[in-house]
Amino acid sequence: MTRTFLPLADSPLTQHLTGADAELAVLLAATADPEPATVDALLSITAPDTADRITAVLQARSDLPAGALARLIVARPDLKAPATRLKEHLFTSGDGCHRFTRAMAALAIRPETIGHDVLGSPKFAAMAAVVDPAALHELLTPVLAQPLLPGPADAALAILLGARRAAGPATTPLDLAIDEALHRTRQGRIGAELATRRAQTISEIATHTGGLTQAAELWYDALTTTASTPELAGEALALAYTAAPALATGADIDTPWPAVRARWHQVLAAKNTAATHTPDWAHAWEGAAATAEGAAWDGIQRALVAGYDLLAHHVRTTFPKGTPVPGPDTCWALDDTGRTLVHTLADHLTGSHGHTPLAHFDDLVLLSFVRELAKARRDRIPGALHLHGLAAAIKAARSKHHLTTDPTPARIGIVIPMRAEATRLTEGVLQAKADQLAWLLTAHPDARAELLLVDEDPDAASATAAHSALTRLGRMDAQVHITVARRPDPASRKGGAVRWGLAQLADAGHTHLTYTDADLTYPLDQLGLLLHELTLGAGAAIGSRRLPDSAGYYPPEGPPPTTTLYRQAVTELLALDITDPQAGFKALTHTAFQAARHPVRDTGLSFDTDLLTALQLAGHTIAETGIAALHTYVDGHVGTPRDYDAMLATVRDQAARHGLNPDARPTPVLDKITAAGSLAAAATRPSTADLPFPRIPAN
C-alpha cells in the first residue's frame, strides 16, 4: 500500500479538527519542527480551547526561532513570554523594549498592523540604534527578500533605516539589505508605472505620427532601459508624460541619455514622414472595415486589405482600360504618386495603430495572404500591378523596420555602374533612386548614404546625363549624397566599374558597401533587408530573386532553363551554394571587401561570382534575402545582353585562379553542357529539368 505524505502545514490534522484531531494538533505544536508554514497553520486554528492549548504549548517551547516567536506575537499580541524572548534575542545587552520588539515582529509577519504612533516615537528611534543588527536582519530577511515591499513595510523600513543613520554610520549587512530593498521597491514601482503608461504614451504619440508606432515603441523601450535607479526612473516617467505635447510642437526633449535622444529623433522623423502621406491611406483603412467581410478582419489583415485596395484603386484610375500598361518599375518607382503610395503602405506595415504585421508573420505568409486575396477578389488589374506594388511595399516595410531597429547608424556607400544609360537617366531614374533611399534613411536620421555613379564608357554620355539629372534634382536630401565619376574603360563590362567604385567608397570610410544596377528593378528602399543580414554577422548579402519569399522577377514556372543551367554550373565550379549569384543587388561589410579586394580581378559580367568566391574563401558568410523586384518578365526579352557561354568560360578561369578543382567532385551539369556544346543547346534537352541541383557537402 502506497502512503502519501503531505507537507505538515497542509495536513488535515491542522485544517479540519475533530476531538481526536485536536489532541494530535496539540501534540504537533509540542513536537513538530517549528517551520513558518507549520506554525502559521497551528495558529490559524480558531476553536477556543484548542487554540489556547496550542498557544500555551508553543510559548512553552524553548527551541522556537525568531520567526516563530514573531508569528506567535502577531497572532496573540496579549502574550508577554514570546515578546520577552524575542526582545532578549534582539537586544543582547538587555536594554530592549517590548513595544519595539512587537513592532519588529509585526514588520516581519504582518506590516500593516504596525501603529504609526510607534514608528514616530523617540523610543522607537532609540531602540533602532541599539538593536542587534545581525539578529534583526535574521528576523527581517523574508520581508527584505520580496521583489517589491508592501507599502506598510516600505514605510516602516524607511523609518527604521533613517533612525539608524541618524545615530551613526549605517553600514551593517542589515542596513545595506534595507537600503537595497527600499531602492529596489522604489525603482520597481516607478518601473511598473512606466510599463503601465507605455500604451497610453505610444497612443498619444501616434496621434502626431499618422498612426505610425514603431519609432515610438523603440523610444519607449530605450526610455525604460535607462531607468536603472529610482531617480532615473522618475525622470523617465516624467518624459513619458511630456513626450506627446513636445512632439505636437516639434520640440526636442531635454534628456541626458544619448540612446533616448537618438530614438526621439526617429519619432520626429516618423512625424515628418506621416506628413508626406496622402489622405488616401486613411480612406482605404476605413474602407477596409466597411465591407461585409471587413468585420472579420483583424488589424493585420485590415492593413493588408487596405493596402490592396489603395494600390488597386491607383492602377484602375491611372491606367484605365484601353491605355498602355506600364511595367511595375514605372508604376511604383518612376512615377512619383505610385512611389509615394508604396512608401505610405510600407510605413503603416512597420507598425500602425498598434498593429504590427512584421512582428507576427514572415514575408512569405504576408505575400501568400495578398495572393490569396487577389484570387478571392477576382479583380482584373492590368498587369497585376497592384500585386507587384504590394510585394514591394511588404519588402520595403521589412527593410525600414530593420533599419529603424538597428541602434547603430550606418554609413552606406552604393556603386551604380553605368554604360549607355543616358536615356534611362533622362527619364527620372536618379530621382526615383534618391527618393527610395531618402525614404529608407528616415528610419535612422543619423545614417548617411553616398550614391557613386561610375561611367566606364569612353563617350561619358551617361555621366553627362547624370550631371544634368542632378541639376534637375536641385536640393538633395541631407542624408543622401550623389557623386558622378568618369572612369573610361573600353574593356570593362560592369565589373571594373564596381570594383573601382567599391574601393573608392571603402577608402572613404563607408561601413557598408553596396552595388546595384542603374535601372529600377532593385528598389533601394529594400536595402535594409541586405544590411540586416550584415548586422547578423554575414560578410556579404545578396538580394535574391529566387527564394521562396522573393517576388516580381520570374514567371510562376521559374527562371528560363539557360539561367538555371548557368547557376548550377557556377555551383559546381566555384562551390557557391547560392540561388542567385548574378543578382544586381549586393551588400558587404567594409571588412569583407578588404579581404576580397585584391583576389578579385574580373571586370566583366562575371565579376559577381569572382567576388563571392573570394569572400567565401576568405571565411566570410554569404547570406541571401528575398527581395521584391520591380520587373515584368516577357518571354524572349533580354535585358542586359549576356553571352552565358563566355561567362561560363570566365567562371572556369576563376575556379582555376582561386585554386578550386571541379574534377574532385561530380559535375553532371558541366558534363551535360560540354556534351551539348553550349548552354543554349544543353537547355533544350528534355532531361534538363531532371538534373539535380548540386549541393555543397558539409565540411
C-alpha angles and dihedrals in degrees: 000000000000117000121204119207118205124201107276093243089058095047117123086231089073097037111043111027128194122178094276092042091054089061090051091049091054088049090052090051089056100043113019122101106267095239114164095247092048094049091047091051093049093047090050091068106108104184098120100226095042093044091052093049092048091049092049092050093047096049090048092059115099096199100066111128122224093266093054092047089051091052091050092050093049093046094046109024090175094067114101102184097066091045091051093050093048090047090053089050093051097041111043090172091064094239095113133132128226092213093054090045092053089048091054091047089053091046090054097045112017112007094179090070095062112113117233090221089062095050093049097048124109088231091060091053092049093050092046089060096053104034116118101261094204093053093045091047089055091051095046099041095102093053093042090053094060114113090231123018115231112248098257091047091048091053096043094048091049090054091046093051092044091054092050092049091050089056095050144296110346101205105128121117087258093056093045092048092050092047092050092048092049091047092048092048095049091048092045093051093049089043090052090050089049090052092047091049094050100089094045094048093048090048091051091049091048090062087068097040100054091257094306110143112168096089091045091051092051091047091052091048090054090047092053092047091057092057093095095138132034089251093052091043089055091051090048091051091051089054090050089059096046100040099091095047089049091050091050089063095038090242124153117240124246106239134140092209114098094200092053092046092050092051090047089057087057089054090052089049090052089054091051091046092052089054089064093055118104120234087246091090093057090050092049091047092053092041093054089063095044097068126091090255094041094084089065096052119100119215094272094049090045091055092052092046091048089051091048092051093044095054095038090053091050092053094046094050098039097044107029122186112296097027123109113272114229125214121262090256091059095042099046105022112023096039111077095215095047092048091051091050092052090050092046091053092044091052091054093047090058088066130315133170089352094305116121112178093175093059093054106035136034121233094260091061093045092049091047091053091052093049093048089048089054090051092050093047094046089206117174103219117170110259091350083272093159090060091050089051093047092050090049091049093050091051093044089051092052089046093053092043090057093047092047092051096048106093094203116080112228129223102214126195117193124191120203112186115210136199122156092350098132095110093048092049093053089056094066102264093136092052090051094049092047091050093048091051094044091051091051094047093054082079088071113026091193094055120101133196135191122202110206112193110197118196110198096174113108092225091061090213093138092051091050091051090047092054089050090050090051090053090053091049091062114182111025129215110271092236096052126067122184124202127183119206131186115215109161112204116156091189096055125091106186098303096079093049093048093047093050094044094050090050091052092050094044091052089050090060103254110161097206123040124199139172132193141159128278094243126076099252091108110047112217090215085075092058090103088071090063095041090053090059089053090050089054090057107271117138091213138013132203125206095223126205092193109060122105091255094046118108144187108028113079133037117256092269091060135238121340118272094252091056091047093049092050091051092049091049091051089053091053095046102041103024089237110153093197129133098210114022094160096052110134094222117078138147133191138176123257089246094052093049092051089054092052098034099098102032090058112087107152115115098179138076090291091063090108095063091046090053095045093049092050090049093049093047089050089059100256122140116237114210129192126209127186117249134187107238119206096225139124112217112217118186110248094010116127122201110188107016109247130186097202093188091055090046091050090051088054090050088054088055090049091053091053093046093050092048096249117146114200090186088075092070138034114283106184094160094051089047091053093048091048092049092049094047096233143024092253092052092046090050092060094059113105093227093062093093090054095056111114117241104244115242124200112242116236116258 
